């Protein structure tokens, strides 16, 4: 069955991202079309990127990188739950993404963002990053406003219409994740046949 990681993209104390990610997970878990797992980058204690070789070489040496790589490799697609900080995503999420390369390749990504303008500018940056990592990003996204989907900018109370937005994004994400599994299988077979 398709496995989707719902990645909590903030590590700051008092973050809204955990409540948002749990809400997405609750909606997703009722669908039955994939296995959905919460992935909290905070649990991996990733420092600022500390690998000597570029991630594209896959020569990971640090225990935290190996652990993170194993986790990310186990999924067919991802939902990135991101805040918007200064018109972009969080430094913690960007750093976590930058640790790896092949583990992201030929998979799919959807986005749930939050901020004063729904976190849309953070997602625009993430879409560029995903392209470089050979990740297909789906068009539908969930944009949560700090003004209308949170009480006092902190208590998460999403509008009822946001559930439909999550399901639309997940429909696209699971379809692309399944389709790209064949691409990964073809790539693996071609690599094995070439002996590299």
C-alpha positions in Angstrom: 0.0 0.0 0.0 1.1 3.6 -0.7 2.9 5.2 2.3 2.6 8.9 2.8 4.7 10.9 5.4 3.0 14.0 6.8 6.1 16.1 7.7 5.8 18.6 10.5 8.0 21.4 9.2 8.6 23.5 12.3 10.6 22.9 15.4 10.0 26.1 17.3 8.4 26.0 20.8 4.7 26.7 20.7 4.5 25.8 17.0 1.2 25.6 15.3 2.4 22.9 12.9 1.9 20.0 15.2 -1.8 20.7 15.6 -2.2 21.2 11.9 -0.3 18.0 11.0 -2.4 16.0 13.5 -5.6 17.4 11.9 -4.4 16.4 8.4 -3.5 13.0 9.7 -7.0 12.5 11.2 -8.6 13.4 7.9 -6.2 11.2 5.9 -6.6 8.2 8.2 -10.3 8.0 7.4 -9.7 7.6 3.7 -8.3 4.1 3.4 -6.3 4.8 0.2 -2.8 4.9 1.8 -0.9 4.5 5.0 -0.4 7.9 6.6 2.3 8.6 9.1 3.3 11.7 11.1 7.0 12.6 10.7 8.2 15.2 13.1 11.6 16.6 12.1 12.0 17.7 15.7 12.4 14.0 16.6 15.5 13.6 14.4 17.7 16.2 16.1 19.2 17.3 12.8 21.9 19.9 13.3 22.8 22.4 10.5 23.9 20.2 7.6 27.1 18.5 8.7 27.8 16.0 6.0 31.1 16.4 4.1 29.9 15.1 0.7 27.0 16.5 -1.2 23.7 14.6 -0.6 23.5 13.7 -4.3 26.4 11.3 -3.7 24.6 9.4 -1.0 27.7 9.1 1.1 26.0 9.7 4.5 28.2 9.3 7.5 26.4 10.8 10.5 24.0 8.6 12.5 21.3 11.3 12.4 21.5 11.5 8.6 21.3 7.7 8.2 18.2 7.6 10.5 16.6 10.5 8.6 17.4 8.9 5.3 15.8 5.6 6.3 12.7 7.3 7.4 12.3 9.4 4.3 13.1 6.5 2.0 10.2 4.5 3.4 7.5 6.8 1.9 6.0 7.1 -1.6 4.9 10.6 -1.1 4.8 13.5 1.4 2.6 16.2 2.8 4.7 19.1 3.9 3.1 21.0 6.7 4.9 24.4 6.7 4.6 27.7 8.4 5.6 30.9 6.5 8.5 32.8 7.9 9.6 35.9 6.1 8.0 34.9 2.8 9.5 31.4 2.9 9.4 28.1 4.7 11.1 27.4 8.0 14.9 27.0 8.1 14.4 23.8 10.0 12.4 22.2 7.2 14.7 23.5 4.5 17.7 22.1 6.4 16.0 18.7 6.8 15.2 18.5 3.1 18.8 19.4 2.2 20.3 16.5 4.1 19.1 14.0 1.5 18.7 13.5 -2.2 18.0 10.1 -3.7 15.5 9.4 -0.9 13.2 12.1 -2.3 13.6 11.3 -6.0 10.6 10.3 -8.1 8.0 10.7 -5.4 5.1 13.2 -4.9 4.5 16.1 -2.6 1.5 18.0 -1.4 1.4 21.1 0.9 -0.5 22.3 3.9 0.7 25.8 4.8 -0.3 28.4 7.4 0.5 32.1 7.9 -0.9 35.6 7.5 -1.6 34.9 3.8 -2.1 31.2 4.2 1.6 30.3 3.9 1.3 30.4 0.1 4.7 32.1 -0.3 6.4 29.4 1.7 4.9 26.8 -0.6 6.1 28.6 -3.7 9.6 28.3 -2.5 9.1 24.6 -1.6 7.9 23.9 -5.1 11.2 25.1 -6.5 13.1 22.9 -4.1 11.0 19.9 -4.9 11.7 20.3 -8.6 15.4 20.1 -8.0 14.9 16.9 -5.9 12.9 15.3 -8.7 9.7 15.4 -6.6 6.4 15.9 -8.4 4.3 18.5 -6.5 0.5 18.4 -6.8 -1.4 21.5 -7.8 -4.0 21.5 -4.9 -2.8 22.9 -1.6 -4.3 23.8 1.7 -3.7 27.4 2.8 -4.6 28.1 6.4 -5.0 31.7 7.5 -3.8 32.8 10.9 -6.8 35.2 10.9 -9.6 32.8 10.1 -8.4 29.3 10.9 -6.8 30.1 14.2 -8.1 31.8 17.3 -5.8 34.5 18.6 -3.2 33.3 16.0 -2.5 30.1 18.1 -5.6 27.9 18.8 -6.1 25.9 15.6 -9.8 26.0 14.5 -9.9 25.4 10.8 -13.0 26.3 8.7 -15.1 23.4 7.7 -14.3 24.0 4.0 -10.7 23.2 4.7 -11.5 19.5 5.1 -12.5 19.4 1.4 -9.2 21.2 0.5 -7.2 18.5 2.4 -9.1 15.7 0.6 -8.6 17.3 -2.8 -4.9 17.6 -2.2 -4.7 14.0 -0.9 -6.6 12.7 -4.0 -3.9 14.2 -6.2 -1.1 13.2 -4.0 -2.0 9.5 -3.7 -2.6 9.3 -7.5 0.8 10.8 -8.3 2.5 8.7 -5.5 1.1 5.5 -7.0 2.1 6.5 -10.5 5.6 7.4 -9.6 6.1 4.0 -7.9 6.4 2.6 -11.4 9.0 5.1 -12.3 11.1 4.2 -9.3 10.7 0.5 -10.1 11.8 1.1 -13.7 14.8 3.1 -12.5 15.8 0.4 -10.0 15.5 -2.3 -12.7 17.6 -0.2 -15.2 20.3 0.3 -12.6 20.4 -3.4 -11.8 20.6 -4.3 -15.4 23.5 -1.8 -16.0 25.4 -3.2 -13.0 25.8 0.3 -11.5 
